[in-house]
């Protein structure tokens, strides 16, 4: 059984090899039958921003490619990495960004709620992912949203 994993989040299989992602560190680890308790670091996905519900969120393997879904400071994205077996185990090649600009979940963004709310409205800051203008929400509407 693997030990000392930090926020393991996703599992993918490359041939007979188990790959596990760590959400907060952005690391991709290889689990091996010969050393089940010692996960080997294959790579760290650059630019991963682990805040709120963000981080290295998913792995998928298709053929000799690994797809990683992750959160950065500005967006969510999907990257493709070439995969191969090397002398020490699985190796990743250079990433290619397949899709970027996917909006980050609101819980991973800083939202600036004013400390003094008026009776008629509350304002929230623009979301960095969309660049939307500040929006005014009536108190009654905000209450009805939970």
N, CA, C and O atoms as a DFTB+ gen file, in Angstrom:
584 C
 N C O
     1  1       0.830      -1.167       0.000
     2  2       0.000       0.000       0.000
     3  2       0.886       1.246       0.000
     4  3       1.859       1.321       0.750
     5  1       0.549       2.210      -0.834
     6  2       1.321       3.451      -0.931
     7  2       1.191       4.255       0.359
     8  3       0.134       4.288       0.988
     9  1       2.296       4.902       0.735
    10  2       2.313       5.708       1.953
    11  2       2.855       7.097       1.645
    12  3       3.492       7.319       0.616
    13  1       2.591       8.025       2.555
    14  2       3.120       9.390       2.485
    15  2       2.663      10.154       1.252
    16  3       3.408      10.983       0.730
    17  1       1.450       9.888       0.778
    18  2       0.900      10.670      -0.325
    19  2       0.256      11.925       0.268
    20  3      -0.365      11.872       1.330
    21  1       0.410      13.045      -0.426
    22  2      -0.139      14.314       0.041
    23  2      -1.297      14.715      -0.866
    24  3      -1.074      15.107      -2.011
    25  1      -2.516      14.623      -0.376
    26  2      -3.733      14.956      -1.132
    27  2      -3.786      14.218      -2.471
    28  3      -3.890      14.853      -3.521
    29  1      -3.716      12.868      -2.443
    30  2      -3.845      12.117      -3.701
    31  2      -5.223      12.384      -4.293
    32  3      -6.224      12.392      -3.577
    33  1      -5.267      12.603      -5.614
    34  2      -6.516      13.088      -6.191
    35  2      -7.013      12.275      -7.374
    36  3      -8.221      12.100      -7.533
    37  1      -6.130      11.785      -8.187
    38  2      -6.553      11.098      -9.395
    39  2      -5.638       9.906      -9.648
    40  3      -4.460       9.921      -9.289
    41  1      -6.201       8.873     -10.272
    42  2      -5.436       7.668     -10.606
    43  2      -5.626       7.386     -12.093
    44  3      -6.740       7.460     -12.611
    45  1      -4.542       7.067     -12.762
    46  2      -4.594       6.666     -14.172
    47  2      -3.629       5.495     -14.351
    48  3      -2.715       5.303     -13.549
    49  1      -3.842       4.726     -15.400
    50  2      -3.013       3.553     -15.650
    51  2      -2.330       3.678     -17.005
    52  3      -2.982       3.911     -18.023
    53  1      -0.994       3.520     -17.006
    54  2      -0.222       3.482     -18.247
    55  2       0.359       2.074     -18.352
    56  3       1.302       1.711     -17.648
    57  1      -0.231       1.299     -19.248
    58  2       0.099      -0.123     -19.386
    59  2      -0.102      -0.781     -18.022
    60  3      -1.233      -0.825     -17.538
    61  1       0.953      -1.294     -17.385
    62  2       0.812      -1.930     -16.072
    63  2       1.211      -1.010     -14.921
    64  3       1.352      -1.468     -13.787
    65  1       1.393       0.266     -15.195
    66  2       1.870       1.209     -14.189
    67  2       0.744       2.091     -13.679
    68  3      -0.051       2.619     -14.458
    69  1       0.685       2.243     -12.359
    70  2      -0.307       3.104     -11.722
    71  2       0.307       4.491     -11.535
    72  3       1.393       4.628     -10.973
    73  1      -0.403       5.518     -12.013
    74  2       0.016       6.910     -11.832
    75  2      -1.008       7.605     -10.928
    76  3      -2.216       7.463     -11.119
    77  1      -0.512       8.347      -9.956
    78  2      -1.363       9.060      -9.005
    79  2      -0.963      10.527      -9.020
    80  3       0.222      10.859      -9.041
    81  1      -1.968      11.402      -9.009
    82  2      -1.668      12.839      -8.915
    83  2      -1.883      13.303      -7.481
    84  3      -2.743      12.785      -6.768
    85  1      -1.095      14.281      -7.071
    86  2      -1.298      14.967      -5.806
    87  2      -1.849      16.350      -6.125
    88  3      -1.199      17.144      -6.805
    89  1      -3.046      16.633      -5.632
    90  2      -3.725      17.888      -5.967
    91  2      -2.915      19.117      -5.564
    92  3      -2.735      20.029      -6.370
    93  1      -2.430      19.149      -4.337
    94  2      -1.804      20.361      -3.827
    95  2      -0.368      20.571      -4.297
    96  3       0.033      21.709      -4.542
    97  1       0.407      19.511      -4.429
    98  2       1.819      19.648      -4.827
    99  2       2.001      19.699      -6.338
   100  3       3.024      20.182      -6.823
   101  1       1.006      19.199      -7.095
   102  2       1.141      19.130      -8.545
   103  2       2.010      17.976      -9.019
   104  3       2.356      17.895     -10.197
   105  1       2.363      17.083      -8.099
   106  2       3.239      15.965      -8.467
   107  2       2.446      14.824      -9.092
   108  3       1.287      14.586      -8.752
   109  1       3.102      14.124     -10.017
   110  2       2.599      12.876     -10.584
   111  2       3.534      11.782     -10.091
   112  3       4.749      11.850     -10.280
   113  1       2.946      10.772      -9.455
   114  2       3.725       9.708      -8.832
   115  2       3.442       8.376      -9.501
   116  3       2.342       8.125      -9.992
   117  1       4.458       7.533      -9.508
   118  2       4.340       6.175     -10.039
   119  2       4.328       5.203      -8.868
   120  3       5.189       5.259      -7.989
   121  1       3.346       4.313      -8.866
   122  2       3.292       3.255      -7.858
   123  2       3.714       1.955      -8.515
   124  3       3.291       1.644      -9.628
   125  1       4.542       1.207      -7.830
   126  2       5.171       0.030      -8.416
   127  2       4.931      -1.184      -7.518
   128  3       5.026      -1.082      -6.295
   129  1       4.619      -2.335      -8.126
   130  2       4.424      -3.567      -7.357
   131  2       5.679      -3.969      -6.590
   132  3       5.585      -4.563      -5.516
   133  1       6.855      -3.649      -7.135
   134  2       8.117      -4.019      -6.485
   135  2       8.386      -3.178      -5.238
   136  3       9.020      -3.642      -4.290
   137  1       7.891      -1.918      -5.250
   138  2       8.084      -0.994      -4.110
   139  2       6.739      -0.333      -3.783
   140  3       6.603       0.877      -3.962
   141  1       5.758      -1.080      -3.316
   142  2       4.416      -0.523      -3.155
   143  2       4.328       0.634      -2.166
   144  3       3.467       1.501      -2.319
   145  1       5.185       0.672      -1.169
   146  2       5.113       1.742      -0.171
   147  2       5.885       2.986      -0.592
   148  3       5.736       4.038       0.028
   149  1       6.714       2.885      -1.642
   150  2       7.553       4.003      -2.055
   151  2       7.108       4.520      -3.418
   152  3       7.464       3.949      -4.449
   153  1       6.342       5.581      -3.423
   154  2       5.926       6.187      -4.685
   155  2       7.117       6.943      -5.274
   156  3       7.840       7.638      -4.560
   157  1       7.307       6.798      -6.581
   158  2       8.396       7.499      -7.270
   159  2       7.822       8.716      -7.985
   160  3       6.826       8.612      -8.701
   161  1       8.455       9.870      -7.786
   162  2       7.996      11.079      -8.465
   163  2       8.387      11.019      -9.942
   164  3       9.566      10.921     -10.281
   165  1       7.383      11.079     -10.807
   166  2       7.611      11.079     -12.252
   167  2       7.871      12.510     -12.716
   168  3       8.791      12.759     -13.495
   169  1       7.057      13.445     -12.234
   170  2       7.196      14.847     -12.623
   171  2       6.324      15.706     -11.717
   172  3       5.476      15.202     -10.981
   173  1       6.550      17.003     -11.788
   174  2       5.674      17.988     -11.164
   175  2       5.146      18.873     -12.281
   176  3       5.925      19.417     -13.063
   177  1       3.835      19.022     -12.361
   178  2       3.228      19.857     -13.390
   179  2       3.480      21.317     -13.012
   180  3       3.043      21.776     -11.957
   181  1       4.179      22.031     -13.870
   182  2       4.535      23.427     -13.601
   183  2       3.297      24.320     -13.619
   184  3       2.381      24.123     -14.418
   185  1       3.290      25.301     -12.725
   186  2       2.243      26.309     -12.730
   187  2       0.976      25.944     -11.994
   188  3       0.016      26.715     -12.012
   189  1       0.941      24.780     -11.340
   190  2      -0.265      24.379     -10.618
   191  2      -0.451      25.289      -9.410
   192  3       0.483      25.512      -8.639
   193  1      -1.657      25.810      -9.255
   194  2      -2.009      26.666      -8.127
   195  2      -3.049      25.943      -7.279
   196  3      -4.207      25.807      -7.673
   197  1      -2.616      25.484      -6.113
   198  2      -3.517      24.737      -5.229
   199  2      -4.117      25.686      -4.207
   200  3      -3.506      25.990      -3.182
   201  1      -5.316      26.145      -4.504
   202  2      -6.031      26.990      -3.551
   203  2      -7.506      26.638      -3.640
   204  3      -8.036      26.428      -4.731
   205  1      -8.164      26.573      -2.495
   206  2      -9.577      26.203      -2.504
   207  2      -9.753      24.829      -3.120
   208  3      -9.206      23.842      -2.629
   209  1     -10.517      24.772      -4.195
   210  2     -10.763      23.508      -4.887
   211  2      -9.839      23.329      -6.083
   212  3     -10.079      22.447      -6.907
   213  1      -8.797      24.131      -6.204
   214  2      -7.892      24.061      -7.335
   215  2      -6.683      23.195      -7.071
   216  3      -6.442      22.774      -5.939
   217  1      -5.923      22.929      -8.118
   218  2      -4.705      22.141      -8.034
   219  2      -4.602      21.219      -9.232
   220  3      -5.186      21.488     -10.281
   221  1      -3.865      20.137      -9.080
   222  2      -3.784      19.114     -10.118
   223  2      -4.995      18.206      -9.924
   224  3      -5.016      17.382      -9.010
   225  1      -5.996      18.357     -10.777
   226  2      -7.318      17.793     -10.518
   227  2      -7.607      16.466     -11.201
   228  3      -8.460      15.715     -10.728
   229  1      -6.934      16.156     -12.287
   230  2      -7.259      14.905     -12.956
   231  2      -6.178      14.440     -13.892
   232  3      -5.448      15.242     -14.474
   233  1      -6.080      13.129     -14.034
   234  2      -5.172      12.486     -14.979
   235  2      -5.963      11.514     -15.835
   236  3      -6.925      10.899     -15.377
   237  1      -5.544      11.387     -17.084
   238  2      -6.119      10.389     -17.973
   239  2      -5.031       9.972     -18.953
   240  3      -4.222      10.792     -19.388
   241  1      -5.021       8.702     -19.290
   242  2      -4.041       8.183     -20.246
   243  2      -4.775       7.678     -21.472
   244  3      -5.785       6.981     -21.371
   245  1      -4.249       8.044     -22.632
   246  2      -4.749       7.520     -23.900
   247  2      -3.527       7.209     -24.753
   248  3      -2.773       8.105     -25.130
   249  1      -3.345       5.937     -25.049
   250  2      -2.167       5.539     -25.818
   251  2      -0.907       5.872     -25.043
   252  3      -0.759       5.484     -23.884
   253  1       0.006       6.595     -25.690
   254  2       1.258       6.997     -25.055
   255  2       1.232       8.465     -24.663
   256  3       2.257       9.145     -24.711
   257  1       0.053       8.954     -24.274
   258  2      -0.088      10.341     -23.820
   259  2      -0.801      10.388     -22.474
   260  3      -1.757       9.652     -22.230
   261  1      -0.311      11.271     -21.610
   262  2      -0.959      11.552     -20.336
   263  2      -1.600      12.925     -20.441
   264  3      -0.954      13.885     -20.861
   265  1      -2.871      13.024     -20.061
   266  2      -3.589      14.296     -20.046
   267  2      -3.759      14.702     -18.595
   268  3      -4.210      13.909     -17.768
   269  1      -3.396      15.946     -18.285
   270  2      -3.510      16.459     -16.922
   271  2      -4.407      17.688     -16.929
   272  3      -4.216      18.606     -17.726
   273  1      -5.388      17.693     -16.032
   274  2      -6.299      18.825     -15.859
   275  2      -5.886      19.539     -14.581
   276  3      -5.855      18.928     -13.513
   277  1      -5.564      20.848     -14.682
   278  2      -5.049      21.554     -13.510
   279  2      -5.519      23.001     -13.463
   280  3      -5.985      23.568     -14.451
   281  1      -5.375      23.574     -12.272
   282  2      -5.679      24.973     -12.020
   283  2      -4.366      25.748     -11.965
   284  3      -3.406      25.313     -11.329
   285  1      -4.331      26.898     -12.637
   286  2      -3.181      27.805     -12.535
   287  2      -3.651      29.077     -11.832
   288  3      -4.793      29.142     -11.375
   289  1      -2.803      30.071     -11.740
   290  2      -3.181      31.346     -11.129
   291  2      -4.301      32.038     -11.907
   292  3      -5.066      32.810     -11.330
   293  1      -4.404      31.769     -13.214
   294  2      -5.356      32.517     -14.049
   295  2      -6.504      31.697     -14.607
   296  3      -7.545      32.260     -14.946
   297  1      -6.348      30.376     -14.713
   298  2      -7.383      29.568     -15.350
   299  2      -7.220      28.100     -14.997
   300  3      -6.337      27.727     -14.225
   301  1      -8.077      27.277     -15.570
   302  2      -7.905      25.828     -15.567
   303  2      -7.472      25.443     -16.971
   304  3      -7.801      26.128     -17.939
   305  1      -6.734      24.349     -17.079
   306  2      -6.248      23.937     -18.401
   307  2      -6.037      22.434     -18.476
   308  3      -5.962      21.734     -17.466
   309  1      -5.946      21.969     -19.713
   310  2      -5.636      20.568     -19.977
   311  2      -4.346      20.538     -20.772
   312  3      -4.212      21.214     -21.792
   313  1      -3.395      19.743     -20.291
   314  2      -2.115      19.591     -20.982
   315  2      -1.907      18.125     -21.342
   316  3      -2.364      17.222     -20.642
   317  1      -1.207      17.916     -22.450
   318  2      -0.865      16.562     -22.885
   319  2       0.650      16.384     -22.755
   320  3       1.431      17.242     -23.168
   321  1       1.039      15.258     -22.177
   322  2       2.449      14.910     -22.011
   323  2       2.712      13.588     -22.710
   324  3       1.967      12.633     -22.492
   325  1       3.748      13.494     -23.549
   326  2       4.128      12.185     -24.087
   327  2       4.612      11.286     -22.947
   328  3       5.291      11.748     -22.030
   329  1       4.263      10.014     -23.011
   330  2       4.647       9.029     -21.999
   331  2       5.535       7.964     -22.613
   332  3       5.359       7.586     -23.771
   333  1       6.488       7.484     -21.834
   334  2       7.275       6.325     -22.253
   335  2       7.862       5.665     -21.018
   336  3       7.986       6.284     -19.962
   337  1       8.221       4.401     -21.169
   338  2       8.907       3.700     -20.091
   339  2      10.396       3.925     -20.273
   340  3      10.945       3.658     -21.343
   341  1      11.055       4.419     -19.221
   342  2      12.496       4.607     -19.230
   343  2      13.150       3.593     -18.313
   344  3      12.492       2.675     -17.825
   345  1      14.447       3.755     -18.077
   346  2      15.174       2.798     -17.241
   347  2      14.730       2.834     -15.776
   348  3      14.818       1.819     -15.085
   349  1      14.249       4.000     -15.288
   350  2      13.803       4.114     -13.897
   351  2      12.296       4.014     -13.742
   352  3      11.786       4.034     -12.621
   353  1      11.578       3.906     -14.850
   354  2      10.119       3.847     -14.797
   355  2       9.510       4.768     -15.843
   356  3      10.125       5.051     -16.872
   357  1       8.309       5.227     -15.573
   358  2       7.604       6.085     -16.526
   359  2       8.282       7.445     -16.607
   360  3       8.712       7.998     -15.595
   361  1       8.372       7.976     -17.821
   362  2       8.933       9.313     -18.048
   363  2       7.933      10.141     -18.833
   364  3       7.249       9.632     -19.721
   365  1       7.855      11.435     -18.494
   366  2       6.991      12.372     -19.221
   367  2       7.839      13.256     -20.110
   368  3       8.932      13.676     -19.730
   369  1       7.328      13.537     -21.298
   370  2       7.973      14.493     -22.182
   371  2       7.454      15.898     -21.900
   372  3       6.756      16.123     -20.911
   373  1       7.795      16.827     -22.762
   374  2       7.396      18.228     -22.605
   375  2       5.882      18.379     -22.789
   376  3       5.296      17.737     -23.661
   377  1       5.253      19.227     -21.969
   378  2       3.805      19.392     -22.068
   379  2       3.386      20.223     -23.270
   380  3       4.115      21.102     -23.731
   381  1       2.200      19.922     -23.758
   382  2       1.550      20.733     -24.791
   383  2       0.181      21.112     -24.217
   384  3      -0.600      20.242     -23.832
   385  1      -0.101      22.418     -24.163
   386  2      -1.398      22.847     -23.660
   387  2      -2.434      22.607     -24.745
   388  3      -2.328      23.137     -25.851
   389  1      -3.438      21.801     -24.413
   390  2      -4.498      21.440     -25.346
   391  2      -5.644      22.447     -25.254
   392  3      -6.139      22.931     -26.272
   393  1      -6.060      22.758     -24.020
   394  2      -7.139      23.718     -23.773
   395  2      -6.722      24.570     -22.583
   396  3      -6.281      24.047     -21.561
   397  1      -6.865      25.892     -22.721
   398  2      -6.661      26.758     -21.569
   399  2      -7.787      27.783     -21.531
   400  3      -8.643      27.805     -22.416
   401  1      -7.785      28.623     -20.516
   402  2      -8.837      29.622     -20.395
   403  2     -10.126      29.094     -19.792
   404  3     -11.145      29.785     -19.820
   405  1     -10.104      27.877     -19.245
   406  2     -11.293      27.337     -18.587
   407  2     -11.452      28.076     -17.256
   408  3     -10.509      28.154     -16.468
   409  1     -12.639      28.610     -17.013
   410  2     -12.871      29.401     -15.802
   411  2     -12.590      28.590     -14.549
   412  3     -12.920      27.408     -14.459
   413  1     -11.974      29.257     -13.590
   414  2     -11.710      28.640     -12.293
   415  2     -12.981      28.656     -11.457
   416  3     -13.805      29.556     -11.615
   417  1     -13.159      27.675     -10.568
   418  2     -14.318      27.710      -9.670
   419  2     -14.264      28.954      -8.793
   420  3     -13.179      29.381      -8.399
   421  1     -15.402      29.534      -8.485
   422  2     -15.454      30.749      -7.680
   423  2     -14.777      30.549      -6.333
   424  3     -14.215      31.499      -5.788
   425  1     -14.815      29.340      -5.778
   426  2     -14.214      29.102      -4.465
   427  2     -12.696      29.172      -4.502
   428  3     -12.073      29.231      -3.442
   429  1     -12.068      29.168      -5.687
   430  2     -10.613      29.280      -5.764
   431  2     -10.173      30.713      -6.019
   432  3      -8.974      30.989      -6.067
   433  1     -11.122      31.629      -6.183
   434  2     -10.790      33.016      -6.460
   435  2     -11.069      33.871      -5.237
   436  3     -11.974      33.582      -4.454
   437  1     -10.284      34.923      -5.085
   438  2     -10.535      35.867      -4.005
   439  2     -11.736      36.719      -4.381
   440  3     -11.754      37.360      -5.432
   441  1     -12.726      36.719      -3.521
   442  2     -13.910      37.541      -3.750
   443  2     -13.905      38.626      -2.691
   444  3     -13.797      38.332      -1.500
   445  1     -14.021      39.871      -3.110
   446  2     -13.942      41.007      -2.210
   447  2     -15.332      41.514      -1.879
   448  3     -15.896      42.323      -2.616
   449  1     -15.892      41.036      -0.763
   450  2     -17.203      41.504      -0.319
   451  2     -16.980      42.738       0.534
   452  3     -16.154      42.698       1.446
   453  1     -17.684      43.833       0.276
   454  2     -17.502      45.035       1.090
   455  2     -17.929      44.773       2.537
   456  3     -18.876      44.030       2.792
   457  1     -17.214      45.394       3.475
   458  2     -17.546      45.178       4.874
   459  2     -18.822      45.916       5.268
   460  3     -19.545      45.462       6.155
   461  1     -19.107      47.036       4.630
   462  2     -20.328      47.775       4.931
   463  2     -21.312      47.564       3.798
   464  3     -21.190      48.185       2.742
   465  1     -22.290      46.688       4.010
   466  2     -23.271      46.405       2.970
   467  2     -24.487      47.305       3.155
   468  3     -24.989      47.456       4.269
   469  1     -24.951      47.893       2.080
   470  2     -26.156      48.704       2.165
   471  2     -27.369      47.800       2.192
   472  3     -27.289      46.624       1.837
   473  1     -28.497      48.355       2.616
   474  2     -29.733      47.578       2.692
   475  2     -30.164      47.087       1.323
   476  3     -30.712      45.990       1.209
   477  1     -29.929      47.872       0.281
   478  2     -30.478      47.528      -1.026
   479  2     -29.562      46.661      -1.888
   480  3     -30.038      46.017      -2.823
   481  1     -28.265      46.629      -1.599
   482  2     -27.415      45.867      -2.506
   483  2     -26.124      45.411      -1.852
   484  3     -25.692      45.949      -0.833
   485  1     -25.521      44.404      -2.468
   486  2     -24.178      43.949      -2.133
   487  2     -23.418      43.909      -3.446
   488  3     -24.002      43.617      -4.489
   489  1     -22.128      44.197      -3.411
   490  2     -21.327      44.138      -4.622
   491  2     -20.209      43.146      -4.427
   492  3     -19.691      42.981      -3.323
   493  1     -19.847      42.497      -5.488
   494  2     -18.686      41.609      -5.443
   495  2     -17.739      42.036      -6.530
   496  3     -18.145      42.665      -7.507
   497  1     -16.478      41.697      -6.367
   498  2     -15.471      42.098      -7.347
   499  2     -15.605      41.270      -8.617
   500  3     -16.273      40.237      -8.642
   501  1     -14.952      41.752      -9.670
   502  2     -14.942      41.013     -10.933
   503  2     -14.181      39.716     -10.751
   504  3     -13.233      39.657      -9.967
   505  1     -14.579      38.687     -11.456
   506  2     -13.846      37.432     -11.389
   507  2     -12.674      37.508     -12.348
   508  3     -12.850      37.888     -13.506
   509  1     -11.475      37.152     -11.888
   510  2     -10.305      37.245     -12.748
   511  2     -10.405      36.371     -13.992
   512  3      -9.850      36.716     -15.035
   513  1     -11.109      35.241     -13.893
   514  2     -11.167      34.321     -15.033
   515  2     -11.965      34.899     -16.196
   516  3     -11.663      34.611     -17.354
   517  1     -12.972      35.705     -15.904
   518  2     -13.823      36.205     -16.982
   519  2     -13.626      37.679     -17.252
   520  3     -13.981      38.161     -18.327
   521  1     -13.058      38.419     -16.283
   522  2     -12.897      39.850     -16.444
   523  2     -14.233      40.568     -16.418
   524  3     -14.332      41.707     -16.874
   525  1     -15.272      39.912     -15.883
   526  2     -16.600      40.511     -15.851
   527  2     -16.597      41.754     -14.981
   528  3     -15.840      41.843     -14.015
   529  1     -17.442      42.709     -15.325
   530  2     -17.576      43.914     -14.531
   531  2     -18.241      43.589     -13.208
   532  3     -18.979      42.609     -13.112
   533  1     -17.985      44.414     -12.162
   534  2     -18.643      44.152     -10.887
   535  2     -20.156      44.085     -11.059
   536  3     -20.733      44.796     -11.881
   537  1     -20.775      43.235     -10.282
   538  2     -22.201      42.979     -10.392
   539  2     -22.879      43.376      -9.083
   540  3     -22.360      43.112      -7.999
   541  1     -24.023      44.002      -9.194
   542  2     -24.787      44.357      -8.009
   543  2     -25.884      43.325      -7.830
   544  3     -26.593      42.988      -8.779
   545  1     -26.020      42.828      -6.617
   546  2     -27.015      41.818      -6.302
   547  2     -27.890      42.372      -5.192
   548  3     -27.376      42.804      -4.160
   549  1     -29.197      42.367      -5.383
   550  2     -30.073      42.864      -4.323
   551  2     -30.033      41.920      -3.138
   552  3     -29.825      40.718      -3.303
   553  1     -30.234      42.461      -1.939
   554  2     -30.228      41.634      -0.737
   555  2     -31.261      40.512      -0.814
   556  3     -30.968      39.374      -0.448
   557  1     -32.448      40.820      -1.279
   558  2     -33.483      39.784      -1.363
   559  2     -33.067      38.685      -2.315
   560  3     -33.325      37.511      -2.050
   561  1     -32.435      39.036      -3.408
   562  2     -31.955      38.043      -4.380
   563  2     -30.830      37.207      -3.758
   564  3     -30.794      35.989      -3.937
   565  1     -29.923      37.846      -3.037
   566  2     -28.827      37.127      -2.403
   567  2     -29.360      36.134      -1.374
   568  3     -28.854      35.015      -1.284
   569  1     -30.375      36.522      -0.594
   570  2     -30.972      35.617       0.388
   571  2     -31.608      34.415      -0.296
   572  3     -31.519      33.297       0.211
   573  1     -32.250      34.632      -1.442
   574  2     -32.917      33.531      -2.123
   575  2     -31.939      32.546      -2.739
   576  3     -32.300      31.406      -3.032
   577  1     -30.681      32.989      -2.941
   578  2     -29.650      32.106      -3.495
   579  2     -28.982      31.273      -2.422
   580  3     -28.136      30.435      -2.736
   581  1     -29.332      31.478      -1.185
   582  2     -28.761      30.659      -0.124
   583  2     -27.835      31.445       0.668
   584  3     -27.244      30.931       1.618
